[in-house]
Amino acid sequence: MFGNTTNTTVAGADKKWIVIDAEGLVVGRLASVIAMRLRGKHKPSYTPHIDDGDHVVVVNAEKVVLTGRKLDQKNYYHHTGFPGGIKERNAKFILEGRFPERIVEKAVERMLPRGPLGRQQLSNLRVYKGPDHPHAAQNPAALDVGALNSKNKRSA
């Protein structure tokens, strides 16, 4: 009746692969760009209830930057399930530890909606602490997040 409205379907979603080099990038600003890409909000075909976001590969996650005194003051909590079992670690401990990519993963996870769709969109994120990734066969396009805004990039 009114014309040109198109509905995106799961089969019709055009999912691209992008790679982001996180070296020197501010964690929160990086996470917001990644979350927008995972949800597909940068596309004109954005549909809130469909996963039509891109696949995002993040490399050099160990070289991200936290602003201010967050490196020492930001805490990450988890609970063991036992009474009094709350545990905390600060960001510096995690970045210097065995899995520094969890800082970026948690930041992005907390920017996505909770529920089945958010979990499905989060599965399209791959984070690696070093410069290498096994997704070269997908021909990911490079996205320079530091060039999008001068505040996105800081020196450590």
N, C-alpha and C positions, 0 to 999 in steps of 0.2 A: 504494500500500500504506500509506504513512504519511501522505500527505495534502497539506499546503498549500504545498509548495515550488514556486516559480515560477521559470522560467528566462527571463532577459531576452535578447531577440534584438536584433540590430542594427536591424531594422525597428521593433521595439517600444520603442526607446529614446526617452524623452521629453527632448529637448534644448532647454533654455531659453536665452535670451540675457540676460546680466547686464552692467552697466557699472559700473566702479569708478573713482572719482576718486582718483588716487594722490598728490594734493598733501599734503605733510607726513607721508606714511606711511613707515615703516621698511621698507627694501627686502626683507630676509629674511622678515619677518613677512607682508608683502604677498604675496611669492612663494609662501609655504607655503599661504596661503588660496587663491590662484589655482590652484596645482597640485592641491589637494584638489578644487576645483570642476571642473577639466579632467578629472580622472580619474573623477569621479562618486562619490567616497567619502562625500559628504554625503547621498546618497540611500539609502533602504532597499533599492532595487533594484540596488545596486552589484554588478557582476560583474567580476572581475579581468581577464578576457580579452576584454571587450567595451568599446568606446568609447561609454559612455553619459553622459559628462560634459557640462557646459554649454559654450556659446560665451561667452568672456569678452572684453570690450572694456575696455581700460585707457586712460584719458585723463590728461593732465597728468603724463606719465612723467618729464619733465624736472625736476619739483619733488619727487622722492622724496628721502628723507633716509637717509644712512648714519650709523650710530652710532659713537661713539669717534673714532679717528683713521683710519678706513677710507678716507675720502675721499682722503687722501694716501698711505696705506700699502697699500691693496688693489690688486693688479696683475692684469691680464688678459693672458694669453699667447696667441700664435698662431705658427704656423710657416709659413714661405714655401714649404717643400718643398726648399729648397737647403741644402747643408751650412752649418752655423752660422747658419741663418736664423731663429732664435728671436727673436720681437719681443715687447715688453711695453709696455703702457700702463696708467697708473693710473686709478682711478675718476674722479678730478677731471677729467682730460683728456677722458674719454669723455662725462661729464655736460655739460661746457662745449662739446663738439664738435658735429658735424653730426647725429649719430644718438644722442641721449641715451637713447632708448627701449631700446637694446641692453642696458643694465644690467638692466632688469626682465626682458627676454627671456632673457638668459643665466641669471639667478637661477632662473627658472621651469623652463627647459630642464634644468638640473642637478638639479631635484627630481622630474622625471618619469623613468619607467623607460627604459632604453636599448632600442632595437629598433623594429620597425615600428609597434607599438601606441603607443609613446611619441611617435614622430614624427607619427602621425595625431592624437593628442590635442593636441600642440603646435600643429598647424595650426588648432585652434579658438581660438587666442589671437591677439588683435589689439591692438597697443600703439601709441598715438599720443602724440607729445610735447606737443601743445597740447590745448585743451579741446574741440576739434571732432572728430567722427567721422562717417563716412558710413553708419552702421548704424541710423539713426533708423527706417527702415521695418520693422525687426525688433522694434520696441518693447522695447528692453532694460530690464529692471528694475534700479534702482539698488541697489547693495550697499554699505552704509557699513561699511568694514573698520575704521575708526577707532573706531567705537562697540562693536565686538566685544570689545576689550580696551584698557585705558588705555595699555598699552605700545606699541600699534600706531602711535600718532600722536606725533610729536615736532616741535618747532619747529626750524627750520634754524639 
